C-alpha cells in the first residue's frame, strides 16, 4: 500500500529514496517505488498543502520532467 500523503516533494522523494517527476501535461507527480517495483501517481491537494496519493500507474508514463531533487 502506498503512503497516502506527504507534506512536501522532499518528503515524497526521500521516503521512496528517489526522484520525483512532474507531468508536462499537468501537475501530476510520479515517483518510483523501488520496494514494490512500480510507478505511483501523486497530486498536490488544493492549496498545495500536501501531496496526495492518486493511484498506481499500470500504463506508460506521460512525458515528465524531474523536479526533485533539483540542481
URTA-V818333 format. One record per backbone hydrogen bond with DSSP energy under -1.0 kcal/mol. NH is the residue of the N-H (numbers start at 0). CO is the residue of the C=O. Records with the same first field share a line. If there is no record, write none. Layout:
NH: CO ; CO
This chain:
5: 50
11: 7
12: 8
13: 9
14: 10
15: 11
17: 12
19: 67
20: 29
21: 64
22: 27
23: 62
28: 41
29: 20
30: 39
32: 37
36: 32
37: 32
39: 30
40: 54
41: 28
42: 51
44: 49
47: 44
50: 5
51: 42
52: 3
53: 40
54: 40
56: 38
64: 21
66: 19
67: 19
